[in-house]
Amino acid sequence: MTTTMAVSTADISQSNYIQNRNIQMDNNKSIGCFGNRSRKMKEQYQDLPMPEEKSNPKGVEWLLHSIVIRMYPSLIAKSARNYTQEASLGALQNLTAGSGPMPTSVAQTVVQKENGLQHTRKMLHIGDPSVRKAAISLLRYLSRNLSLQNEIAKETLPDLVSIIPDTVPSIDLLIETTASACYILNNIIQNSYQNARDLLNTGGLQKIMAISTGDAYAPNKATKAASVLLYSLWTHTELDNSYKKAQFKKTDFVNSRTAKAYHSLKD
């Protein structure tokens, strides 16, 4: 199994369901393993509900069956092979991408029924950087699901803070993982004052501020993500006194750099 294969199987399963439901695509062409993957098509996929599960699945019907969905967290937890862990994480990324009923249902199954957070959290600390990147990318997809954000915060917040470096990263892979960590934290604090307070209490804000300000002349993905997170944290006015006690001031959170990064996501 490879991550590329995971992409293809996800596409096949979704297209099969589309055909079973007699949904007509604009181009009126069948969709296969190497079919059109346009933004419009993906948007149509993600709005579909989970297909009715058959007791005797055949062929591509297996690809979204609960047995297979449960298999991926199990492989992540039990496999000793890095490429198997990475491929399993990649498969779950593709099954949980988007915000429609299908990826949402898969995400809830993985987190609430299959201990997916615990298994994925452990991959954040594994030696292979590609596995770490796949794990944090999966968490980023999962953190977009509002119903799962508090569970993600409870299970992974200290781990996310721990993998953020003390200074601006310069290696591409570390830039990617740092940016993803900051965006996950941004997702889980958006609608929760308590999650924002917990982040403050980890002592990780100094690292996030250092990354936000550390490369002002050539900002990268990590510096932008850290800036977005800082701006979002200031929106929790209930924490004003806590910030002051920690000797932070408003300009640490809201300034020209963080405002530009934050509003660029809204454009």
Salt bridges, closest charged atoms under 4 A:
ASP11 OD2 - ARG37 NE 2.33
ASP26 OD2 - LYS40 NZ 2.02
GLU53 OE2 - HIS65 ND1 3.80
GLU61 OE2 - LYS54 NZ 2.87
GLU155 OE2 - ARG121 NE 3.44
ASP159 OD1 - ARG121 NH1 3.73
ASP159 OD1 - HIS125 NE2 2.70
GLU176 OE2 - LYS221 NZ 2.88
GLU238 OE1 - HIS236 ND1 3.96
ASP252 OD1 - LYS249 NZ 3.65
